[in-house]
Amino acid sequence: MVDKKISSELVYRSADTLSVLSIVLLAYFYPKTYDLNPYLVAGLGAALLFGFVGRFTEIYASWGGRPFMRDEGMRLVVTWLATFLLLIFIIFATKKSNEFSRLILISWLLITPIALISSRYLLRGLQSALKTLGLNNRSIAIAGVTRQSLRFAQTVDSHPEMGLQIAGFYTVTDQESSHIPSQYAHIGDLETMLEAARNGTWDQIYLSLPAGWSPLDNDIINRLADTMTPIRLIPDEFTKTILSSRPMEMMNTPLVRLYDEPLTGFSALIKRVEDIVVSLIILALIAPLLVMIAIAVKVSSPGPILFKQSRHGLRGEKFQVWKFRSMTVCENGASIKQATRNDVRITKVGAFLRRTSLDELPQFFNVLQGHMSIVGPRPHAVAHNEQYKQLIPGYMSRHAMKPGITGWAQVNGWRGETDTLYKMQKRVEYDLEYIQRWSLWLDLKIIFATAFKTLNDKNAY
């Protein structure tokens, strides 16, 4: 089967190389006369380094259907910063720094990420437009009519820019044909699907097994192994849990960690070092700001400067979280009302602090104490934990990791008042996804995203 998909990696690499080589143009148009050869060598070296670092940051992975700035754009910026620092180290190590203008290097540092993001954005838009027009698309078929496969089909239909066209459904059981939506064709049964997979009829086949049906019943997995068509599984809820869990081995027996400590050994050490280093740097930078906020809180309304409230930390242990007081009350009882928009309890200074998240700056001291992390599930009031653990399955699994000043749920828009159960469910969903996916890279991405999002967060009040 000939793959109809035009490889985008070569196009992206070419665009990235041109963006990185902007140093040559900067040197050429710089008013002073400079030898262009060192800049050309630096540009080509940076292009090679950028491609090498990009392998680790996965900037050439498939990004279809994922938010641009939150994922791809952020990785481009981090990749470029790492590339620039490596190149500067090489320039100074080889004692060639006198051959370069500092103004050109600084301009290069600032202009290149703009060029990288702009070119990627334009190329991504062009690719989406071509796919929307039906060019360079891939035909897919779905085997199995389940809630998960129908939801997947609806998502594909609502995103034509992904370049996927659904040919129809294969049925795994006889009862499924009546559940196929009218806009999709019934193109056969399981045996027909196997024949199509062997013949390469479709570019991809997505398998979604109904509840209670085992692939071993028809030896489906072994039979699909003899085909050349890419086969992808749409997991049910239990399979999704298995896939997101980590394997381990004990006494020569393979095991799967369904619910376990996500950070142990070296990973826990890395996160703790990250917390201490980042907290000390930030506290050193914001020390004058902390003093000014403390004075403003004290002068604006009667009451303490800091508000301390009980929270559940790692493994459910209680600790006192610190915030600048933003209300006229300091509730810490069995029943706590969440802050709402235009809440009369919020002071004028407190409204500004909450909108900009400045009220949470004292939590960096909680991080140094070891009760919190820079990034993690946001700590809820103890009263809210008691309420929601009865309503949301897996809610208390949030406490498998230290609570954070910011988190994956917050940068994805699930911050602020949870006035419906659905909002809290989505927050918990993102918290658990963060715990399962944790990496140092993910933490850095959330920290950068928080810095950009904080001043324009409509859910903060």
Residue pairs with C-beta under 8 A, 6 or more apart in sequence:
1 200
1 203
1 228
1 229
3 203
4 136
4 137
4 138
4 203
5 136
5 138
5 163
5 203
6 136
8 123
8 127
9 60
11 123
12 59
12 60
12 120
12 123
13 51
13 60
15 119
15 120
15 123
16 47
16 50
16 51
16 54
16 59
16 116
16 119
17 47
17 50
18 115
18 119
19 112
19 115
19 116
19 119
20 43
20 46
20 47
20 50
20 80
20 83
20 112
20 116
21 43
21 44
21 47
22 43
22 108
22 111
22 112
22 115
23 39
23 42
23 43
23 46
23 104
23 105
23 108
23 112
24 36
24 39
24 40
24 43
26 39
26 104
26 107
26 108
26 111
27 34
27 36
27 39
27 101
27 104
28 36
30 101
30 103
30 104
32 101
34 101
34 104
35 99
38 96
38 99
38 100
39 100
39 104
42 87
42 91
42 100
45 87
45 90
46 83
46 84
46 87
49 83
49 86
49 87
50 79
50 80
50 83
53 79
53 82
53 83
53 86
54 60
54 79
57 75
57 78
57 79
57 82
57 441
58 75
59 72
59 75
59 76
59 79
63 71
63 72
63 124
64 161
64 162
64 163
65 159
65 161
65 162
66 72
68 120
68 121
68 124
69 117
70 411
70 412
70 445
70 449
71 445
72 120
72 124
73 117
73 120
73 121
74 445
74 448
74 449
75 445
76 113
76 116
76 117
76 120
77 113
77 116
77 117
77 448
78 441
78 444
78 445
78 448
80 112
80 113
80 116
81 113
84 108
84 109
84 112
88 105
91 97
91 100
127 136
127 161
127 163
128 161
129 161
130 136
131 137
131 160
131 161
131 162
131 163
132 160
132 161
134 165
136 163
137 163
137 164
137 165
138 163
138 164
138 165
138 203
138 204
139 165
139 167
139 202
139 203
140 156
140 164
140 165
140 166
140 167
140 202
140 203
140 204
140 205
140 206
141 166
141 167
141 168
141 169
141 170
141 187
141 193
141 196
141 201
141 202
141 204
141 205
141 206
142 149
142 152
142 153
142 166
142 168
142 169
142 170
142 205
142 206
142 208
142 234
143 169
143 170
143 171
143 172
143 190
143 193
143 205
143 206
143 207
143 208
144 169
144 170
144 171
144 172
144 176
144 207
144 208
144 209
144 210
144 234
145 169
145 171
145 172
145 176
145 177
145 179
145 180
145 208
145 210
146 208
146 209
146 210
146 211
146 234
146 236
148 208
148 234
148 235
148 236
149 169
149 206
149 208
149 234
150 179
150 181
152 206
152 208
152 234
153 166
153 181
153 184
156 162
156 164
156 166
157 166
157 183
164 204
166 184
167 185
167 187
167 202
168 180
168 184
168 185
168 186
168 187
169 176
169 180
169 184
169 185
169 186
169 187
170 187
170 188
170 189
170 190
170 192
170 193
170 196
171 177
171 180
171 186
171 188
171 189
171 190
172 189
172 190
172 209
172 210
172 213
173 210
173 213
176 210
177 186
180 186
187 196
188 196
190 218
190 220
193 205
194 220
194 223
194 224
194 227
196 202
196 205
196 229
197 205
197 224
197 227
197 229
197 231
198 226
198 227
198 228
198 229
200 227
200 228
200 229
201 229
202 229
203 229
203 230
204 229
204 230
204 231
204 232
205 229
205 230
205 231
205 232
206 231
206 232
206 233
206 234
207 220
207 224
207 231
207 232
207 233
207 234
208 233
208 234
208 236
209 215
209 236
211 236
215 221
224 231
233 239
235 242
235 243
241 258
242 256
242 258
244 433
244 436
244 437
245 256
245 257
245 258
245 260
245 436
246 256
246 257
246 260
247 254
247 255
247 256
247 257
248 254
248 255
248 256
248 257
249 255
259 397
259 400
260 400
261 400
262 400
262 401
262 435
262 436
262 438
263 271
263 401
263 438
267 438
270 440
271 373
271 438
271 440
271 443
272 370
274 374
274 440
274 443
275 367
275 368
275 373
275 374
276 367
276 368
278 374
278 447
279 364
279 367
279 368
279 374
280 368
282 364
283 290
283 364
283 365
283 368
286 361
289 358
289 361
290 361
290 362
293 324
293 353
293 358
293 361
294 305
294 324
296 349
297 305
297 324
297 325
297 326
297 349
297 350
297 353
298 305
300 347
300 348
300 349
300 350
301 328
301 347
301 349
301 350
303 325
303 328
303 330
304 325
304 330
305 324
305 325
306 322
306 323
306 324
306 325
306 362
307 322
307 323
307 324
307 325
307 326
307 327
307 330
308 320
308 321
308 322
308 323
308 330
308 332
309 320
309 321
309 323
309 330
309 331
309 332
309 381
310 318
310 319
310 320
310 321
310 332
310 381
310 382
311 318
311 319
311 320
311 321
311 379
311 380
311 381
311 382
311 403
312 318
312 379
312 380
312 382
312 385
312 399
312 403
313 319
313 371
313 372
313 379
313 399
313 402
313 403
314 399
314 400
314 401
314 402
314 403
315 399
315 400
316 396
316 399
318 382
319 366
319 369
319 371
319 372
321 363
321 366
321 371
321 372
321 379
321 403
322 362
322 363
322 365
322 366
323 359
323 360
323 362
323 363
324 350
324 353
324 358
324 359
324 360
324 361
324 362
325 347
325 350
325 359
326 346
326 347
326 349
326 350
326 351
326 353
326 354
326 359
327 339
327 343
327 345
327 346
327 347
327 350
328 345
328 346
328 347
329 345
331 337
333 383
334 383
335 383
336 381
336 383
336 384
338 384
338 417
338 418
338 419
339 345
339 346
339 354
339 417
339 461
340 417
340 419
340 461
341 417
341 461
342 461
343 461
346 354
346 461
350 359
351 461
352 358
353 359
354 460
354 461
355 457
355 460
355 461
356 454
356 455
356 460
357 454
357 457
357 460
360 405
363 372
363 405
364 405
366 372
367 373
367 374
367 405
371 402
371 403
372 379
372 402
372 403
372 404
372 405
373 401
373 402
373 403
373 404
373 405
374 404
374 405
374 406
374 443
374 447
375 404
375 405
375 406
375 407
375 408
375 434
375 442
375 443
375 446
375 447
376 401
376 402
376 403
376 404
376 407
376 434
377 398
377 399
377 401
377 403
377 404
377 407
377 409
377 431
377 434
377 435
378 403
378 404
378 406
378 407
378 409
378 410
378 415
378 427
378 431
379 403
380 388
385 395
385 396
388 395
388 424
388 428
389 395
389 396
391 421
391 424
392 421
392 424
392 425
392 428
394 428
394 432
395 428
397 432
397 435
398 428
398 431
398 432
398 435
400 435
401 434
401 435
401 438
406 446
406 447
406 450
407 430
407 431
407 434
407 446
408 430
408 431
408 433
408 434
408 442
408 446
409 415
409 426
409 427
409 428
409 429
409 430
409 431
409 434
410 450
410 453
411 446
411 449
411 450
411 453
412 430
413 459
414 423
414 426
414 427
414 430
414 459
415 457
415 459
415 460
416 457
416 459
416 460
416 461
417 423
417 459
417 461
418 424
418 427
434 442
434 446
454 460
